[in-house]
Structures are given as structure tokens and as C-alpha cells.
Amino acid sequence: MIRAPSPTIIADYERDGVIHIPQFLSAEEVTSVREELTRYIRDDLASKPLDARTLEKDEKTVRNLWRLEQHNAFFKRLAEREDIRRLVAPLVHGDPAMAGVETFNKPALIGSGVPYHQDNAYFCQEPPDMLTIWIAIDAVTAANGPVFFIPGSHKNGMKPTRPSGVRGNSIGLAEIPDVPLSQQICGLLAPGDATIHHCETIHHSAPNTTPHSRLGLLLVYRGGHSRTNPTLKAAYTAAATATPPA
Ligand SMILES: O=C(O)CCC(=O)C(=O)O
């Protein structure tokens, strides 16, 4: 069971916009997640709408699964767990509403990179009380495309965006921030560990050129009080229309 966040965890999240939670899932839970993802991709995905996934450039390997909470009872149940909601509530400043379950598979050798972005360019919420729990299913190493976060970048509002042309990450920052990687927080994780990042924390990841897959499962929540901002939504819709589905 996941414990409610300590005052220190909450303070770290408010300061940095990202926190590290070791052993968020147990080894058994990681195995169950991996098995269900494998089964879902093999048996179910072909019958789902096209916006249930994004493929890598080879047009067959899964880059992302989207909307798992709509398509799969196992993942809906996982994201609705009471202990996870208790962890999320103080971070979204209210009653958590589950907003999505997805994956960033970053497959071995061909996993594509993710451009610098703020998730709220996709989520379009105000106030920006929304976050992502990024759970490592594979080990995330310095070599296989870890996520880098710019600490404190959630405090400065939304930066100008531009369509990225990257399938699965259609909208990115107009300008890459001048913050060296050495000053960014790198999400190096053992299987079952997680990071939690605020929806306006700037982050990105490199392609995976190693023979080791870097599968991540993402649970997304917002505070039940947040609302869609029409200006953000219009920019997102234009980018996602140019490079569907997301
Ligand atoms: O998994 C990745 O490489 C990127 C993840 C990401 O962009 C996100 O969690 O919003």
C-alpha cells in the first residue's frame, strides 16, 4: 500500500515540481502490469480506435498506449486505487479526478525521443492542479532515455509553444530552455519506482538507442476543481490535428 505523502514530500513537490517515490509498485505489481500490457497489445489493441496508440517509425512497435482507463479494466482499477488517490490529493490541492492512464514504451533501439514540453499544453487546465505519476516498469538508466525535469519550472506559468511534428508529442516548447542537463533532475528509476511531476514542469527525454526497453506506465490526475482553458485548448487542437493522435 502506498502511504500518504509526508510534509517533506509535499514541500519538495511544491518547490521542484517533481518528486521521486521509491518502490511505488511492488515487484509483483510490476510483473502484473507488464503481463497485462503485453496481453492487451497482443490481444486487444487491434480492435481499439486508432487514438488508443501511437506507433514508432517502423509503423508496428508501440510508442504509446493512450486512454487505457477507457479500454482496460485492470488499468482503470489500478488508477482508481484509494491509496494512490490519497497520495495525489494534497498535490492537486483537492479531490483527485483520474484523467488518464497511458504508456511511454521507449522500445529498445528504436524508441523515439520526447521534445521539451509542459504537459499542460496537452491538458489545458486552470488552475494547473494536475500531475503525472510516471512508473518505471523497466529499469530507467542514463543510457536508455530517462526523463529529465527542470526543477522549479512549474512556477513560471506556460511558455510559448509550437507544433513539434513528433507523433505522440505533437506540441513542444517554442524555445529550448538554457538549462544544462547537469542542472536538471534525471529520473533514474528501478522497476516499480516512480516520479510525480506537475503539469507545468518542463521535461523531455532522448531516444533509446540501447538494446534495453524503457517502459513507463503513466497515471494522470487533476484536481476536480480544474477547468479547461480555451486558449490552451485551441493551440493543442491545432498541433494534434497536424500530428495525430496526441
Ligand atoms: O516517458 C517519456 O520519455 C516522456 C514522458 C512525458 O513526457 C510525460 O510524462 O509527460
The ligand as a Tripos MOL2 file, in Angstrom:
@<TRIPOS>MOLECULE
LIG
   10     9     1     0     0
SMALL
NO_CHARGES

@<TRIPOS>ATOM
      1 O1          8.4860    8.9280  -20.9500 O.co2     1 LIG1
      2 C1          8.9990    9.8650  -21.5500 C.2       1 LIG1
      3 O2         10.0610    9.7730  -22.1460 O.co2     1 LIG1
      4 C2          8.3290   11.2150  -21.5310 C.3       1 LIG1
      5 C3          7.1910   11.2740  -20.5890 C.3       1 LIG1
      6 C4          6.4120   12.5260  -20.6460 C.2       1 LIG1
      7 O3          6.5850   13.3500  -21.4970 O.2       1 LIG1
      8 C5          5.3990   12.7710  -19.6380 C.2       1 LIG1
      9 O4          5.3620   12.0380  -18.6480 O.co2     1 LIG1
     10 O5          4.6450   13.7350  -19.7940 O.co2     1 LIG1
@<TRIPOS>BOND
     1     1     2 2
     2     2     3 1
     3     2     4 1
     4     4     5 1
     5     5     6 1
     6     6     7 2
     7     6     8 1
     8     8     9 2
     9     8    10 1
@<TRIPOS>SUBSTRUCTURE
     1 LIG1         1 GROUP 0 **** ****
